[in-house]
Amino acid sequence: MGAGTILVTGAAGFIGSHLTEKLLAQGAGVVGVDNFDPFYDERLKRANIDEITSHPRADAFHLHEIDIRDTGAMRALCDATRPEGIIHIAARAGVRPSIEDPVGYADVNLVGTSVVLDAARRAGTRRVLVASSSSVYANNEKVPFSEGDNVEHPISPYAATKRACELLCHAHWSLTGMPTGCLRFFTVFGPRQRPDLAIRFFLDRVSRGEPIPFFGDGSTSRDYTYIDDIVSGILAAYDHMDEHGYRIWNLGGSDPVSLSDMVSTVGEVVGRSPILDRRPMQPGDVLRTWADLSRSRAELGYVPTTSLKAGLERQWAWMQTRARAE
């Protein structure tokens, strides 16, 4: 990691704020972009920014409240700051909400990514790294999921937009020669996680003795990945992009856990027995995710180190600290 300026979209969000802090710690200057979309409580994102501005190198961070779909604003920002690289995290996320708002997801994820790529090209940015998702694998029967698998059969609008973003990135690289990478994240959790996501929602509800929605028979599984492991993978990919031109990497824990086991572990961490509100499977949900890390391990040196339980304990401790502060 050099000491240049890196532009991070979605800097106020869960992953973006952790990434920004780590970049600052490694000596980079960070230009943050976020529009504080009301998908969830803006105060949570403002609190994330407060964490960044308390960093010892906070003077190297500059936040710009811009919608990534705003072509003029993004071009002007990139022209003015001339970032050496862009790490594009901002997106509309989530499978189930995308089924209710497919047009909104296509607008933000496809138009926004197109604007970011175009602004990078115009400003002469050296490299662009874009967040994708394990959802692109849909219900592939072959496990673990590897980057060379067929991903042309998405089962949600969200997954379709993320696959489309990967194709936009390939076109960008083909036309410009700019090193361009895509990272398929597998179920990221940890402090600052969005409140609508299962782990944070379950920790909160179980701690209050309230029922949690439990979809299916509990056999579905996810490859949960702790936020610190995700950030380490992002930084490794950023540092190795020039060697590959266009490349896709999985970033996961590579240790799938069933829904039943995840809920039981949540109960252990908070010290209460979960109360299950059993419901049928939801449209768009995949049966399992499991990252094949062969490529990421060989090319990036990526090795996740945090187990589900250890990560849950850290997230629960953070949630309790946040609750006391409020």
C-alpha positions in Angstrom: 0.0 0.0 0.0 1.5 3.3 -1.1 0.8 6.7 0.5 -1.3 8.1 -2.4 -4.9 9.2 -2.4 -7.6 6.5 -2.7 -11.3 7.3 -3.3 -13.7 5.1 -1.4 -17.4 5.1 -2.3 -19.8 4.1 0.4 -17.3 5.4 3.0 -19.9 5.9 5.7 -21.2 2.4 5.4 -20.4 -0.9 7.2 -17.5 -2.1 5.0 -16.5 1.3 3.7 -15.9 2.9 7.1 -13.7 0.0 8.3 -11.8 0.1 5.0 -11.3 3.8 5.3 -9.9 3.5 8.8 -7.5 0.8 7.7 -6.3 2.9 4.7 -5.6 5.8 7.0 -3.7 3.6 9.3 -1.5 2.5 6.4 -0.7 6.0 5.4 -3.0 6.6 2.5 -5.1 9.7 2.0 -8.8 8.9 1.6 -11.4 10.8 -0.3 -14.8 9.4 0.9 -18.0 9.5 -1.0 -21.4 8.8 0.4 -24.9 10.1 -0.1 -26.3 8.8 3.2 -29.1 7.0 1.4 -32.1 6.4 3.7 -32.1 2.7 3.2 -31.3 2.5 6.9 -31.0 5.1 9.6 -28.7 7.9 8.6 -27.6 8.4 12.2 -25.8 5.0 12.1 -23.7 6.1 9.1 -23.0 9.5 10.8 -21.7 7.5 13.8 -19.4 5.6 11.5 -18.0 8.9 10.1 -17.5 10.0 13.7 -15.3 7.0 14.3 -13.3 7.9 11.2 -12.9 11.5 12.2 -11.5 10.4 15.6 -8.7 8.5 13.9 -5.2 9.9 14.5 -4.8 10.6 10.8 -8.3 12.0 10.3 -6.8 15.1 8.6 -6.0 12.8 5.7 -9.7 12.0 5.2 -12.1 14.2 3.2 -15.8 13.3 3.0 -18.0 14.4 0.0 -21.7 13.9 0.2 -22.3 12.8 -3.4 -24.7 10.4 -5.1 -22.6 8.1 -7.3 -25.2 8.5 -10.0 -24.4 12.2 -10.3 -22.1 12.2 -13.3 -21.1 15.8 -13.1 -20.2 15.7 -9.4 -18.3 12.4 -9.6 -16.3 13.7 -12.6 -15.5 17.0 -10.9 -14.4 15.2 -7.7 -12.1 12.8 -9.5 -10.7 15.6 -11.7 -10.0 17.7 -8.6 -8.5 15.0 -6.3 -6.8 12.7 -9.0 -7.0 9.6 -6.8 -4.4 6.9 -7.7 -7.2 4.3 -7.2 -10.9 3.9 -6.5 -12.4 1.3 -4.3 -16.1 1.2 -5.1 -18.1 -0.2 -2.3 -21.3 1.9 -2.6 -24.4 0.0 -3.7 -28.0 -0.9 -3.0 -27.5 -4.2 -1.1 -29.7 -7.0 -0.1 -31.6 -9.8 -1.9 -35.1 -9.4 -0.5 -35.3 -5.6 -0.8 -34.2 -5.9 -4.5 -37.2 -8.0 -5.3 -39.5 -5.2 -4.1 -37.5 -2.5 -5.9 -35.7 -4.0 -8.9 -35.6 -0.6 -10.8 -34.0 1.2 -7.9 -31.3 -1.5 -7.6 -30.6 -1.4 -11.3 -30.4 2.4 -11.2 -27.9 2.7 -8.2 -25.8 -0.4 -8.9 -25.5 -0.2 -12.7 -25.7 3.5 -13.4 -23.7 4.3 -10.3 -20.9 1.8 -11.2 -20.9 3.1 -14.8 -20.4 6.7 -13.6 -17.6 5.7 -11.2 -15.8 3.8 -14.0 -16.2 6.7 -16.4 -14.9 9.2 -13.8 -11.9 7.0 -13.2 -11.1 6.9 -16.9 -11.4 10.6 -17.3 -9.2 11.4 -14.3 -6.5 9.0 -15.3 -6.9 6.8 -12.2 -4.4 3.9 -12.1 -6.8 1.1 -10.9 -10.4 0.4 -9.8 -11.6 -2.2 -7.4 -15.3 -3.0 -7.2 -17.4 -4.8 -4.6 -19.4 -7.7 -6.0 -21.3 -10.4 -4.1 -21.4 -14.2 -3.5 -25.1 -13.9 -4.6 -23.9 -14.1 -8.2 -23.4 -17.9 -7.7 -27.1 -18.4 -7.1 -27.9 -22.0 -6.4 -25.0 -23.6 -8.1 -24.8 -27.2 -7.2 -21.0 -27.4 -7.3 -19.4 -26.3 -4.0 -17.3 -24.6 -2.9 -18.0 -21.8 -5.4 -15.0 -20.8 -7.5 -14.5 -17.7 -9.6 -14.6 -19.7 -12.9 -18.0 -21.2 -12.2 -21.0 -20.4 -14.4 -22.8 -17.4 -12.9 -25.3 -16.6 -15.6 -28.4 -17.7 -13.7 -29.0 -15.2 -10.9 -32.2 -15.6 -8.9 -32.6 -12.1 -7.5 -32.4 -8.6 -9.0 -29.6 -7.8 -6.6 -27.5 -10.8 -7.8 -28.2 -9.8 -11.4 -27.0 -6.2 -10.9 -23.8 -7.5 -9.2 -23.1 -9.8 -12.1 -23.8 -7.0 -14.5 -21.3 -4.8 -12.6 -18.7 -7.4 -13.1 -19.3 -7.3 -16.9 -19.2 -3.5 -16.9 -15.8 -3.8 -15.2 -14.6 -6.2 -17.8 -15.6 -3.8 -20.6 -13.9 -1.0 -18.8 -10.6 -2.9 -18.6 -10.9 -4.1 -22.2 -11.3 -0.5 -23.4 -8.9 1.3 -21.1 -6.3 -1.2 -20.0 -6.8 0.1 -16.5 -6.4 -2.7 -13.9 -9.9 -3.5 -12.7 -10.9 -6.0 -10.1 -14.1 -7.4 -8.6 -14.5 -8.9 -5.1 -17.2 -11.4 -4.4 -18.0 -10.8 -0.7 -19.5 -13.7 1.3 -21.9 -12.7 4.1 -19.9 -10.0 5.9 -20.5 -9.4 9.7 -19.0 -7.6 12.6 -19.2 -4.2 14.3 -21.2 -1.5 12.4 -23.1 -4.2 10.4 -26.3 -2.9 8.9 -29.3 -3.3 11.3 -31.4 -5.2 8.7 -28.8 -8.0 8.3 -29.5 -11.3 10.0 -26.7 -11.4 12.5 -27.1 -8.0 14.0 -30.9 -8.4 13.9 -30.7 -11.8 15.6 -28.3 -10.6 18.3 -30.6 -7.7 19.2 -33.8 -9.7 19.2 -32.4 -12.7 21.1 -30.9 -10.5 23.7 -34.4 -8.9 24.2 -36.1 -12.3 24.4 -38.1 -11.5 21.2 -38.8 -14.1 18.5 -36.6 -14.1 15.4 -37.8 -15.0 11.9 -36.5 -18.5 11.0 -36.8 -19.3 7.3 -37.0 -22.9 6.2 -35.8 -25.9 8.2 -32.5 -24.4 9.3 -30.4 -26.4 6.9 -29.5 -23.5 4.6 -25.9 -22.4 5.2 -23.8 -19.3 4.7 -20.1 -18.6 4.5 -19.9 -15.9 7.2 -16.9 -13.6 6.9 -15.7 -11.3 9.6 -15.2 -7.6 8.6 -11.4 -7.6 9.4 -10.9 -10.5 7.1 -12.8 -8.8 4.3 -10.8 -5.6 4.7 -7.5 -7.5 4.6 -8.7 -9.1 1.4 -9.6 -5.8 -0.1 -6.2 -4.3 0.6 -4.4 -7.3 -0.7 -6.4 -7.2 -3.9 -5.7 -3.5 -4.3 -2.0 -4.1 -4.0 -1.9 -7.0 -6.5 -4.3 -5.7 -9.2 -1.7 -4.5 -11.6 -0.4 -8.1 -12.0 -3.7 -9.3 -13.4 -5.5 -6.7 -15.6 -9.1 -7.8 -15.0 -9.6 -10.3 -12.2 -12.4 -11.6 -9.9 -11.6 -12.9 -6.4 -13.7 -14.5 -3.7 -13.4 -13.1 -0.2 -15.1 -15.4 2.3 -14.5 -17.4 5.4 -14.6 -20.8 3.6 -16.3 -22.4 6.6 -20.1 -22.6 5.9 -22.4 -22.6 8.9 -26.1 -23.7 8.9 -28.8 -21.3 9.9 -29.6 -23.6 12.9 -26.0 -23.5 14.1 -25.7 -19.8 13.5 -28.8 -19.1 15.6 -27.5 -21.5 18.4 -24.2 -19.6 18.4 -26.0 -16.3 18.7 -27.8 -17.7 21.7 -24.5 -18.8 23.3 -23.0 -15.4 22.8 -25.8 -13.3 24.3 -26.7 -15.9 26.9 -30.3 -16.5 26.0 -32.2 -19.2 24.2 -33.5 -18.0 20.8 -37.2 -18.1 20.2 -37.9 -19.1 16.6 -40.7 -17.7 14.5 -40.7 -20.4 11.8 -41.5 -19.3 8.3 -41.2 -20.8 4.8 -38.2 -20.1 2.6 -38.1 -16.7 1.0 -38.0 -16.1 -2.8 -34.5 -15.2 -4.0 -32.7 -16.8 -1.0 -29.9 -19.2 -2.0 -29.6 -22.6 -0.3 -25.9 -22.2 0.6 -22.8 -20.2 0.0 -19.2 -21.4 0.3 -16.1 -19.7 -1.0 -13.4 -21.5 -2.8 -10.3 -19.5 -1.8 -7.8 -21.2 -4.0 -7.3 -18.2 -6.2 -7.4 -15.6 -3.4 -5.0 -17.6 -1.3 -2.5 -18.1 -4.2 -2.7 -14.6 -5.7 -3.4 -12.4 -2.7 -2.1 -14.4 0.2 -5.7 -14.1 1.6 -6.3 -16.3 4.7 -9.3 -15.5 6.9 -8.6 -15.9 10.7 -11.8 -15.1 12.6 -14.3 -17.8 13.4 -18.0 -17.1 13.5 -18.2 -17.4 17.3 -15.2 -15.1 17.8 -16.6 -12.6 15.4 -20.0 -12.7 17.0 -18.5 -12.1 20.4 -16.8 -9.0 19.1 -19.9 -7.7 17.4 -22.0 -8.3 20.5 -19.5 -6.4 22.6 -19.6 -3.5 20.1 -23.4 -3.5 20.1 -23.5 -3.3 23.9 -21.0 -0.5 23.9 -23.0 1.4 21.3 -26.2 0.9 23.3 -24.6 2.4 26.4 -23.4 5.3 24.4 -26.9 6.0 23.1 
